[in-house]
Amino acid sequence: MASVLQIATPEAIHRIRRIQVFTIAWMTVEAVVSLLASWKARSPALLAFGGDSAIELFSAVVVLWRFRAAAAHEDVEKRAARVAGALLFALAAYVAVSSALSLLGYSEPRPALAGIAILVAALAVMPWLAKEKHRLSAATGSTALRADAVQSALCAYLSLIALVGLAVNAIWHMAWADPVAALLIIPLVLREGWLAIRGKPCNCC
């Protein structure tokens, strides 16, 4: 971390801290609203999206802490990344079971207007966050911030897939669309978890 702070200008560090504070505030709202909507509507797609948002919140806190710390803490960041990766694998397993039970008729997802609203908002916010973090990571050479940018970009893809599933269910009352959307999200969640554990963010943003 010391090397990153050395090559980064004070203005760049200030902008990184500011955008991470915004990320934490937004991810808190995103996770709470989507998880509550998931519980009320029994929506596997919202569960996958909300769970991923909660883990992204954890990642954003770690990145902000690193840019506020004066000394290097790479070992702590690596451990945090592994924890986030393990949580993503657990989330994928839970969503898979929830989706299977829904498709088998044990529970039926209901339309979730609050869930649709937060997904539409995420589609507007997350691409912008990903772009800003990617630009700042290039300016500072921060691997941690680049990984966070990848997560923000992936969140936009997740929100689009979940939104399609919820919209189909809300408009045409096809309850199966929700768990199918959740199953489509699982590979992306697993990929994010694998990259987090390996500590090698991709170049998808």
Secondary structure, 3 states (H helix, E strand, C coil): CHHHHHHCCHHHHHHHHHHHHHHHHHHHHHHHHHHHHHHHHCCHHHHHHHHHHHHHHHHHHHHHHHHHCCCCCHHHHHHHHHHHHHHHHHHHHHHHHHHHHHHCCCCCCCCCHHHHHHHHHHHHHHHHHHHHHHHHHHHHCCHHHHHHHHHHHHHHHHHHHHHHHHHHHHHHCCCCHHHHHHHHHHHHHHHHHHHHHHCCCCCCC
